[in-house]
């Protein structure tokens, strides 16, 4: 286990689309920032508060002009995360700031490429089996 603290920023990102003559505003939550703070939880909590009071969501930053100060309401939830509502020029968006301790990290590892012989064999034998999905530890032995 590591003892590195991070400030995570999740943002409600949206795009405007048109389908069949209807204007749609599509929303989705995205992790837009994972900022490494260090080994001290108190330092991470202070950095999260600073992010809640100063971070500008990308959607509003695109239409901001130098000197603009958007309206901001920052709410501290019981779990220690911040939910922030920012408004500027009839645009409005919200984001969440939280602290988290990194407990596991693993680098990506790709399987070696299949040879031409293995590709031909796969064409004859059918597709490879799918990667098994996660199951709870108590149920792994039953399968």
OpenMM code with the backbone's topology and positions (N, CA, C; nanometers):
from openmm import Vec3, app, unit

residues = "UNK UNK UNK UNK UNK UNK UNK UNK UNK UNK UNK UNK UNK UNK UNK UNK UNK UNK UNK UNK UNK UNK UNK UNK UNK UNK UNK UNK UNK UNK UNK UNK UNK UNK UNK UNK UNK UNK UNK UNK UNK UNK UNK UNK UNK UNK UNK UNK UNK UNK UNK UNK UNK UNK UNK UNK UNK UNK UNK UNK UNK UNK UNK UNK UNK UNK UNK UNK UNK UNK UNK UNK UNK UNK UNK UNK UNK UNK UNK UNK UNK UNK UNK UNK UNK UNK UNK UNK UNK UNK UNK UNK UNK UNK UNK UNK UNK UNK UNK UNK UNK UNK UNK UNK UNK UNK UNK UNK UNK UNK UNK UNK UNK UNK UNK UNK UNK UNK UNK UNK UNK UNK UNK UNK UNK UNK UNK UNK UNK UNK UNK UNK UNK UNK UNK UNK UNK UNK UNK UNK UNK UNK UNK".split()
positions = [
    Vec3(0.0834, -0.1181, 0.0000),
    Vec3(0.0000, 0.0000, 0.0000),
    Vec3(0.0878, 0.1244, 0.0000),
    Vec3(0.0435, 0.2242, -0.0717),
    Vec3(0.1160, 0.3502, -0.0737),
    Vec3(0.0515, 0.4461, 0.0253),
    Vec3(0.1177, 0.5543, 0.0499),
    Vec3(0.0643, 0.6554, 0.1403),
    Vec3(0.0641, 0.7900, 0.0686),
    Vec3(0.0205, 0.7909, -0.0557),
    Vec3(0.0151, 0.9135, -0.1336),
    Vec3(-0.1285, 0.9647, -0.1381),
    Vec3(-0.1461, 1.0914, -0.1074),
    Vec3(-0.2778, 1.1529, -0.1097),
    Vec3(-0.2969, 1.2329, -0.2374),
    Vec3(-0.4178, 1.2305, -0.2887),
    Vec3(-0.4529, 1.2985, -0.4124),
    Vec3(-0.5754, 1.3850, -0.3911),
    Vec3(-0.5887, 1.4874, -0.4731),
    Vec3(-0.7116, 1.5642, -0.4850),
    Vec3(-0.7712, 1.5263, -0.6194),
    Vec3(-0.8948, 1.4750, -0.6154),
    Vec3(-0.9640, 1.4322, -0.7359),
    Vec3(-1.0708, 1.5347, -0.7715),
    Vec3(-1.0777, 1.5724, -0.8985),
    Vec3(-1.1790, 1.6662, -0.9458),
    Vec3(-1.2621, 1.5953, -1.0520),
    Vec3(-1.3919, 1.5849, -1.0238),
    Vec3(-1.4871, 1.5266, -1.1179),
    Vec3(-1.5762, 1.6390, -1.1677),
    Vec3(-1.6002, 1.6398, -1.2976),
    Vec3(-1.6733, 1.7499, -1.3571),
    Vec3(-1.7902, 1.6975, -1.4393),
    Vec3(-1.8997, 1.7703, -1.4350),
    Vec3(-2.0137, 1.7411, -1.5214),
    Vec3(-1.9820, 1.8038, -1.6563),
    Vec3(-1.9375, 1.7210, -1.7494),
    Vec3(-1.9067, 1.7739, -1.8819),
    Vec3(-2.0282, 1.7520, -1.9706),
    Vec3(-2.0526, 1.8446, -2.0593),
    Vec3(-2.1688, 1.8323, -2.1447),
    Vec3(-2.1318, 1.8697, -2.2864),
    Vec3(-2.2086, 1.8154, -2.3793),
    Vec3(-2.1968, 1.8536, -2.5196),
    Vec3(-2.3380, 1.8740, -2.5730),
    Vec3(-2.3501, 1.9625, -2.6680),
    Vec3(-2.4788, 1.9874, -2.7316),
    Vec3(-2.4812, 1.9135, -2.8647),
    Vec3(-2.5847, 1.8369, -2.8871),
    Vec3(-2.6017, 1.7600, -3.0107),
    Vec3(-2.7415, 1.7853, -3.0648),
    Vec3(-2.7571, 1.7608, -3.1926),
    Vec3(-2.8890, 1.7673, -3.2552),
    Vec3(-2.9199, 1.6313, -3.3139),
    Vec3(-3.0395, 1.5823, -3.2857),
    Vec3(-3.0831, 1.4542, -3.3409),
    Vec3(-3.2298, 1.4684, -3.3824),
    Vec3(-3.2573, 1.4405, -3.5072),
    Vec3(-3.3934, 1.4503, -3.5607),
    Vec3(-3.4546, 1.5880, -3.5353),
    Vec3(-3.3745, 1.6911, -3.5507),
    Vec3(-3.4240, 1.8273, -3.5348),
    Vec3(-3.4440, 1.8712, -3.3915),
    Vec3(-3.4005, 1.7901, -3.2942),
    Vec3(-3.4169, 1.8235, -3.1532),
    Vec3(-3.2794, 1.8526, -3.0934),
    Vec3(-3.2694, 1.9613, -3.0199),
    Vec3(-3.1438, 1.9962, -2.9537),
    Vec3(-3.1327, 1.9170, -2.8238),
    Vec3(-3.0211, 1.8472, -2.8071),
    Vec3(-2.9981, 1.7663, -2.6873),
    Vec3(-2.8756, 1.8180, -2.6138),
    Vec3(-2.8830, 1.8212, -2.4823),
    Vec3(-2.7676, 1.8550, -2.3999),
    Vec3(-2.7294, 1.7281, -2.3251),
    Vec3(-2.6182, 1.6675, -2.3629),
    Vec3(-2.5768, 1.5396, -2.3071),
    Vec3(-2.4761, 1.5624, -2.1949),
    Vec3(-2.5047, 1.5056, -2.0780),
    Vec3(-2.4195, 1.5227, -1.9607),
    Vec3(-2.3514, 1.3911, -1.9249),
    Vec3(-2.2306, 1.4022, -1.8675),
    Vec3(-2.1654, 1.2845, -1.8105),
    Vec3(-2.0579, 1.3311, -1.7130),
    Vec3(-2.0434, 1.2550, -1.6047),
    Vec3(-1.9411, 1.2853, -1.5054),
    Vec3(-1.8088, 1.2292, -1.5530),
    Vec3(-1.7045, 1.3080, -1.5404),
    Vec3(-1.5704, 1.2650, -1.5803),
    Vec3(-1.4700, 1.3050, -1.4735),
    Vec3(-1.3730, 1.2188, -1.4519),
    Vec3(-1.2595, 1.2547, -1.3670),
    Vec3(-1.1664, 1.3391, -1.4535),
    Vec3(-1.1565, 1.4679, -1.4222),
    Vec3(-1.0772, 1.5582, -1.5052),
    Vec3(-0.9417, 1.5898, -1.4432),
    Vec3(-0.9227, 1.5527, -1.3176),
    Vec3(-0.7944, 1.5790, -1.2550),
    Vec3(-0.7689, 1.4890, -1.1364),
    Vec3(-0.6494, 1.4336, -1.1315),
    Vec3(-0.6026, 1.3568, -1.0153),
    Vec3(-0.4667, 1.4167, -0.9804),
    Vec3(-0.4656, 1.5043, -0.8815),
    Vec3(-0.3454, 1.5812, -0.8481),
    Vec3(-0.2787, 1.5219, -0.7240),
    Vec3(-0.1544, 1.4763, -0.7392),
    Vec3(-0.0793, 1.4173, -0.6283),
    Vec3(-0.0385, 1.5276, -0.5316),
    Vec3(-0.0725, 1.5076, -0.4042),
    Vec3(-0.0424, 1.6074, -0.3025),
    Vec3(0.0756, 1.5646, -0.2172),
    Vec3(0.0822, 1.4396, -0.1798),
    Vec3(0.1926, 1.3922, -0.0965),
    Vec3(0.1425, 1.2949, 0.0076),
    Vec3(0.2153, 1.2857, 0.1190),
    Vec3(0.1847, 1.1863, 0.2200),
    Vec3(0.1033, 1.2349, 0.3375),
    Vec3(0.0543, 1.3581, 0.3343),
    Vec3(-0.0153, 1.4142, 0.4494),
    Vec3(-0.1625, 1.4393, 0.4153),
    Vec3(-0.2534, 1.3766, 0.4916),
    Vec3(-0.3968, 1.3921, 0.4660),
    Vec3(-0.4424, 1.5364, 0.4880),
    Vec3(-0.3910, 1.6020, 0.5899),
    Vec3(-0.4312, 1.7398, 0.6191),
    Vec3(-0.3946, 1.8324, 0.5028),
    Vec3(-0.2805, 1.8089, 0.4420),
    Vec3(-0.2382, 1.8881, 0.3268),
    Vec3(-0.3332, 1.8644, 0.2090),
    Vec3(-0.3786, 1.7410, 0.1908),
    Vec3(-0.4722, 1.7086, 0.0837),
    Vec3(-0.6079, 1.7741, 0.1079),
    Vec3(-0.6529, 1.7762, 0.2324),
    Vec3(-0.7809, 1.8398, 0.2660),
    Vec3(-0.7735, 1.9899, 0.2376),
    Vec3(-0.6635, 2.0536, 0.2721),
    Vec3(-0.6466, 2.1965, 0.2455),
    Vec3(-0.6411, 2.2241, 0.0954),
    Vec3(-0.5741, 2.1373, 0.0205),
    Vec3(-0.5660, 2.1539, -0.1248),
    Vec3(-0.7036, 2.1337, -0.1892),
    Vec3(-0.7835, 2.0416, -0.1363),
    Vec3(-0.9182, 2.0195, -0.1890),
    Vec3(-1.0052, 2.1430, -0.1674),
    Vec3(-0.9939, 2.2050, -0.0511),
    Vec3(-1.0702, 2.3275, -0.0256),
    Vec3(-1.0281, 2.4382, -0.1215),
    Vec3(-0.8979, 2.4510, -0.1449),
    Vec3(-0.8479, 2.5515, -0.2379),
    Vec3(-0.9016, 2.5251, -0.3788),
    Vec3(-0.9035, 2.3980, -0.4203),
    Vec3(-0.9568, 2.3643, -0.5524),
    Vec3(-1.1051, 2.3975, -0.5613),
    Vec3(-1.1804, 2.3708, -0.4549),
    Vec3(-1.3236, 2.3996, -0.4546),
    Vec3(-1.3499, 2.5499, -0.4683),
    Vec3(-1.2614, 2.6311, -0.4142),
    Vec3(-1.2814, 2.7755, -0.4171),
    Vec3(-1.2211, 2.8433, -0.5400),
    Vec3(-1.1314, 2.7743, -0.6129),
    Vec3(-1.0615, 2.8393, -0.7242),
    Vec3(-1.0732, 2.7694, -0.8596),
    Vec3(-1.1014, 2.6405, -0.8623),
    Vec3(-1.1022, 2.5659, -0.9884),
    Vec3(-1.2103, 2.6193, -1.0820),
    Vec3(-1.1747, 2.6327, -1.2096),
    Vec3(-1.2706, 2.6789, -1.3108),
    Vec3(-1.2980, 2.5637, -1.4074),
    Vec3(-1.4217, 2.5160, -1.4139),
    Vec3(-1.4551, 2.4075, -1.5060),
    Vec3(-1.4273, 2.4462, -1.6509),
    Vec3(-1.3887, 2.3488, -1.7297),
    Vec3(-1.3509, 2.3730, -1.8679),
    Vec3(-1.4636, 2.4372, -1.9483),
    Vec3(-1.5875, 2.3942, -1.9246),
    Vec3(-1.7008, 2.4501, -1.9986),
    Vec3(-1.7151, 2.6003, -1.9811),
    Vec3(-1.6899, 2.6491, -1.8609),
    Vec3(-1.6981, 2.7936, -1.8365),
    Vec3(-1.5679, 2.8645, -1.8711),
    Vec3(-1.4567, 2.7969, -1.8582),
    Vec3(-1.3277, 2.8595, -1.8885),
    Vec3(-1.3186, 2.8964, -2.0358),
    Vec3(-1.3848, 2.8178, -2.1213),
    Vec3(-1.3811, 2.8468, -2.2655),
    Vec3(-1.4439, 2.9813, -2.2988),
    Vec3(-1.5488, 3.0199, -2.2259),
    Vec3(-1.6170, 3.1458, -2.2595),
    Vec3(-1.5847, 3.2584, -2.1620),
    Vec3(-1.4877, 3.2386, -2.0743),
    Vec3(-1.4519, 3.3436, -1.9784),
    Vec3(-1.3580, 3.4456, -2.0436),
    Vec3(-1.3696, 3.5679, -1.9974),
    Vec3(-1.2800, 3.6745, -2.0424),
    Vec3(-1.1906, 3.7144, -1.9259),
    Vec3(-1.0746, 3.7703, -1.9525),
    Vec3(-0.9875, 3.8139, -1.8429),
    Vec3(-1.0618, 3.9101, -1.7502),
    Vec3(-1.0535, 3.8844, -1.6207),
    Vec3(-1.1190, 3.9684, -1.5211),
    Vec3(-1.2555, 3.9179, -1.4778),
    Vec3(-1.3125, 3.8191, -1.5486),
    Vec3(-1.4417, 3.7632, -1.5097),
    Vec3(-1.4296, 3.6879, -1.3777),
    Vec3(-1.5284, 3.7040, -1.2928),
    Vec3(-1.5384, 3.6250, -1.1702),
    Vec3(-1.6768, 3.5629, -1.1665),
    Vec3(-1.6857, 3.4321, -1.1860),
    Vec3(-1.8177, 3.3689, -1.1876),
    Vec3(-1.8763, 3.3582, -1.0468),
    Vec3(-2.0082, 3.3422, -1.0416),
    Vec3(-2.0747, 3.3142, -0.9144),
    Vec3(-2.0379, 3.1723, -0.8736),
    Vec3(-2.0179, 3.1498, -0.7443),
    Vec3(-1.9736, 3.0186, -0.6971),
    Vec3(-2.0392, 2.9872, -0.5638),
    Vec3(-2.0935, 2.8667, -0.5539),
    Vec3(-2.1459, 2.8152, -0.4281),
    Vec3(-2.0752, 2.6837, -0.4015),
    Vec3(-2.0030, 2.6755, -0.2902),
    Vec3(-1.9276, 2.5548, -0.2558),
    Vec3(-1.9890, 2.4913, -0.1317),
    Vec3(-2.0241, 2.3635, -0.1441),
    Vec3(-2.0870, 2.2889, -0.0355),
    Vec3(-1.9916, 2.1804, 0.0122),
    Vec3(-1.9697, 2.1760, 0.1434),
    Vec3(-1.8862, 2.0716, 0.2028),
    Vec3(-1.9780, 1.9596, 0.2507),
    Vec3(-1.9662, 1.8418, 0.1897),
    Vec3(-2.0499, 1.7281, 0.2260),
    Vec3(-1.9968, 1.6614, 0.3525),
    Vec3(-2.0790, 1.5778, 0.4150),
    Vec3(-2.0388, 1.5110, 0.5391),
    Vec3(-1.9186, 1.4207, 0.5199),
    Vec3(-1.9016, 1.3649, 0.3999),
    Vec3(-1.7879, 1.2747, 0.3757),
    Vec3(-1.6585, 1.3499, 0.3475),
    Vec3(-1.6619, 1.4831, 0.3489),
    Vec3(-1.5418, 1.5619, 0.3269),
    Vec3(-1.5227, 1.6069, 0.1833),
    Vec3(-1.6102, 1.5646, 0.0934),
    Vec3(-1.5983, 1.6089, -0.0456),
    Vec3(-1.6701, 1.7423, -0.0626),
    Vec3(-1.6335, 1.8131, -0.1675),
    Vec3(-1.6928, 1.9421, -0.1991),
    Vec3(-1.7758, 1.9278, -0.3256),
    Vec3(-1.8951, 1.9852, -0.3261),
    Vec3(-1.9768, 1.9958, -0.4469),
    Vec3(-1.9905, 2.1456, -0.4736),
    Vec3(-1.9511, 2.1861, -0.5943),
    Vec3(-1.9430, 2.3288, -0.6245),
    Vec3(-2.0279, 2.3601, -0.7476),
    Vec3(-2.1086, 2.4645, -0.7362),
    Vec3(-2.1913, 2.5136, -0.8457),
    Vec3(-2.1327, 2.6470, -0.8909),
    Vec3(-2.1037, 2.6578, -1.0214),
    Vec3(-2.0430, 2.7796, -1.0763),
    Vec3(-2.1328, 2.8308, -1.1883),
    Vec3(-2.1610, 2.9632, -1.1874),
    Vec3(-2.2470, 3.0240, -1.2884),
    Vec3(-2.1775, 3.1453, -1.3491),
    Vec3(-2.1950, 3.1582, -1.4824),
    Vec3(-2.1417, 3.2759, -1.5505),
    Vec3(-2.2139, 3.2925, -1.6839),
    Vec3(-2.2671, 3.4119, -1.7087),
    Vec3(-2.3348, 3.4441, -1.8348),
    Vec3(-2.4368, 3.3388, -1.8773),
    Vec3(-2.5295, 3.3091, -1.7958),
    Vec3(-2.6364, 3.2131, -1.8207),
    Vec3(-2.5873, 3.0700, -1.8413),
    Vec3(-2.4611, 3.0452, -1.8210),
    Vec3(-2.4072, 2.9090, -1.8228),
    Vec3(-2.3884, 2.8653, -1.6786),
    Vec3(-2.4067, 2.7390, -1.6536),
    Vec3(-2.3961, 2.6873, -1.5178),
    Vec3(-2.3369, 2.5469, -1.5250),
    Vec3(-2.2482, 2.5162, -1.4346),
    Vec3(-2.1969, 2.3792, -1.4272),
    Vec3(-2.1578, 2.3502, -1.2828),
    Vec3(-2.1371, 2.2228, -1.2563),
    Vec3(-2.1000, 2.1837, -1.1211),
    Vec3(-1.9893, 2.0796, -1.1281),
    Vec3(-1.9149, 2.0718, -1.0186),
    Vec3(-1.8067, 1.9749, -1.0099),
    Vec3(-1.7923, 1.9294, -0.8665),
    Vec3(-1.7195, 1.8208, -0.8486),
    Vec3(-1.6980, 1.7633, -0.7155),
    Vec3(-1.5474, 1.7525, -0.6927),
    Vec3(-1.5049, 1.7891, -0.5731),
    Vec3(-1.3645, 1.7789, -0.5338),
    Vec3(-1.3575, 1.6887, -0.4110),
    Vec3(-1.2705, 1.5906, -0.4149),
    Vec3(-1.2560, 1.5006, -0.3004),
    Vec3(-1.1098, 1.4636, -0.2826),
    Vec3(-1.0796, 1.4135, -0.1646),
    Vec3(-0.9449, 1.3644, -0.1374),
    Vec3(-0.9493, 1.2123, -0.1369),
    Vec3(-0.8390, 1.1535, -0.1781),
    Vec3(-0.8317, 1.0076, -0.1812),
    Vec3(-0.6874, 0.9648, -0.1609),
    Vec3(-0.6724, 0.8497, -0.0961),
    Vec3(-0.5392, 0.7927, -0.0767),
    Vec3(-0.5208, 0.6823, -0.1786),
    Vec3(-0.4126, 0.6881, -0.2515),
    Vec3(-0.3822, 0.5848, -0.3501),
    Vec3(-0.3438, 0.4576, -0.2757),
    Vec3(-0.4177, 0.3498, -0.2974),
    Vec3(-0.3893, 0.2245, -0.2276),
    Vec3(-0.3367, 0.1174, -0.3216),
    Vec3(-0.3532, 0.1352, -0.4514),
    Vec3(-0.3038, 0.0354, -0.5451),
    Vec3(-0.2768, 0.1015, -0.6795),
    Vec3(-0.1693, 0.0663, -0.7419),
    Vec3(-0.1377, 0.1145, -0.8762),
    Vec3(-0.0638, 0.0033, -0.9492),
    Vec3(-0.1010, -0.0179, -1.0721),
    Vec3(-0.0336, -0.1182, -1.1534),
    Vec3(-0.0231, -0.0625, -1.2946),
    Vec3(0.0904, -0.0812, -1.3564),
    Vec3(0.1102, -0.0350, -1.4926),
    Vec3(0.0410, -0.1303, -1.5901),
    Vec3(0.0033, -0.0770, -1.7034),
    Vec3(-0.0596, -0.1573, -1.8068),
    Vec3(0.0399, -0.2586, -1.8621),
    Vec3(-0.0091, -0.3763, -1.8915),
    Vec3(0.0753, -0.4799, -1.9498),
    Vec3(-0.0039, -0.5455, -2.0620),
    Vec3(0.0505, -0.5426, -2.1820),
    Vec3(-0.0180, -0.6012, -2.2962),
    Vec3(0.0374, -0.7398, -2.3235),
    Vec3(-0.0510, -0.8290, -2.3654),
    Vec3(-0.0084, -0.9632, -2.4047),
    Vec3(0.0720, -0.9523, -2.5344),
    Vec3(0.1623, -1.0466, -2.5575),
    Vec3(0.2385, -1.0408, -2.6829),
    Vec3(0.1463, -1.0598, -2.8031),
    Vec3(0.1844, -0.9994, -2.9137),
    Vec3(0.1040, -1.0110, -3.0352),
    Vec3(0.1030, -1.1551, -3.0827),
    Vec3(-0.0095, -1.1953, -3.1393),
    Vec3(-0.0208, -1.3312, -3.1901),
    Vec3(0.0543, -1.3439, -3.3221),
    Vec3(0.1164, -1.4573, -3.3405),
    Vec3(0.1885, -1.4824, -3.4655),
    Vec3(0.0876, -1.5139, -3.5755),
    Vec3(0.1350, -1.5158, -3.6987),
    Vec3(0.0481, -1.5470, -3.8116),
    Vec3(-0.0097, -1.6878, -3.7968),
    Vec3(0.0728, -1.7793, -3.7479),
    Vec3(0.0278, -1.9179, -3.7269),
    Vec3(-0.0861, -1.9226, -3.6245),
    Vec3(-0.0735, -1.8448, -3.5151),
    Vec3(-0.1785, -1.8419, -3.4128),
    Vec3(-0.3061, -1.7772, -3.4657),
    Vec3(-0.2923, -1.6781, -3.5528),
    Vec3(-0.4099, -1.6143, -3.6117),
    Vec3(-0.4857, -1.7127, -3.6998),
    Vec3(-0.4120, -1.7904, -3.7815),
    Vec3(-0.4769, -1.8912, -3.8659),
    Vec3(-0.5445, -1.9982, -3.7805),
    Vec3(-0.4752, -2.0415, -3.6737),
    Vec3(-0.5325, -2.1417, -3.5854),
    Vec3(-0.6602, -2.0872, -3.5200),
    Vec3(-0.6588, -1.9620, -3.4809),
    Vec3(-0.7762, -1.9002, -3.4212),
    Vec3(-0.8918, -1.8907, -3.5181),
    Vec3(-0.8620, -1.8675, -3.6471),
    Vec3(-0.9675, -1.8608, -3.7473),
    Vec3(-1.0351, -1.9965, -3.7635),
    Vec3(-0.9571, -2.1033, -3.7496),
    Vec3(-1.0132, -2.2371, -3.7635),
    Vec3(-1.0847, -2.2836, -3.6371),
    Vec3(-1.0306, -2.2504, -3.5208),
    Vec3(-1.0845, -2.2988, -3.3937),
    Vec3(-1.1923, -2.2085, -3.3350),
    Vec3(-1.2066, -2.0900, -3.3863),
    Vec3(-1.3052, -1.9965, -3.3330),
    Vec3(-1.2387, -1.8922, -3.2446),
    Vec3(-1.3166, -1.7989, -3.1929),
    Vec3(-1.2594, -1.6892, -3.1132),
    Vec3(-1.2055, -1.7375, -2.9796),
    Vec3(-1.1115, -1.6577, -2.9260),
    Vec3(-1.0550, -1.6864, -2.7940),
    Vec3(-1.1618, -1.6647, -2.6870),
    Vec3(-1.1522, -1.7336, -2.5735),
    Vec3(-1.2496, -1.7098, -2.4658),
    Vec3(-1.2338, -1.5678, -2.4095),
    Vec3(-1.3454, -1.5139, -2.3653),
    Vec3(-1.3434, -1.3792, -2.3088),
    Vec3(-1.2745, -1.3796, -2.1729),
    Vec3(-1.2218, -1.2638, -2.1354),
    Vec3(-1.1617, -1.2475, -2.0043),
    Vec3(-1.2732, -1.2570, -1.9012),
    Vec3(-1.2512, -1.3332, -1.7950),
    Vec3(-1.3541, -1.3517, -1.6933),
    Vec3(-1.3770, -1.2213, -1.6178),
    Vec3(-1.5041, -1.1935, -1.5878),
    Vec3(-1.5354, -1.0743, -1.5110),
    Vec3(-1.5127, -1.1026, -1.3626),
    Vec3(-1.5144, -1.0001, -1.2836),
    Vec3(-1.4889, -1.0123, -1.1408),
    Vec3(-1.6050, -1.0825, -1.0729),
    Vec3(-1.5736, -1.1672, -0.9782),
    Vec3(-1.6746, -1.2299, -0.8934),
    Vec3(-1.6298, -1.2164, -0.7478),
    Vec3(-1.7225, -1.2121, -0.6536),
    Vec3(-1.6855, -1.2002, -0.5130),
    Vec3(-1.5980, -1.3177, -0.4702),
    Vec3(-1.5042, -1.2960, -0.3760),
    Vec3(-1.4114, -1.4021, -0.3357),
    Vec3(-1.4784, -1.5322, -0.2921),
    Vec3(-1.5906, -1.5271, -0.2234),
    Vec3(-1.6573, -1.6492, -0.1760),
    Vec3(-1.7195, -1.7317, -0.2879),
    Vec3(-1.7452, -1.6675, -0.4018),
    Vec3(-1.8108, -1.7378, -0.5113),
    Vec3(-1.7138, -1.7864, -0.6177),
    Vec3(-1.5863, -1.7527, -0.6071),
    Vec3(-1.4879, -1.7948, -0.7073),
    Vec3(-1.4666, -1.9446, -0.7056),
    Vec3(-1.4651, -2.0038, -0.5878),
    Vec3(-1.4378, -2.1461, -0.5770),
    Vec3(-1.5558, -2.2294, -0.6283),
    Vec3(-1.6773, -2.1726, -0.6243),
    Vec3(-1.7958, -2.2475, -0.6651),
    Vec3(-1.8035, -2.2641, -0.8155),
    Vec3(-1.7429, -2.1741, -0.8899),
    Vec3(-1.7536, -2.1782, -1.0369),
    Vec3(-1.6684, -2.2870, -1.0974),
] * unit.nanometer
topology = app.Topology()
chain = topology.addChain("A")
for resn in residues:
    res = topology.addResidue(resn, chain)
    for name in ("N", "CA", "C"):
        topology.addAtom(name, app.Element.getBySymbol(name[0]), res)
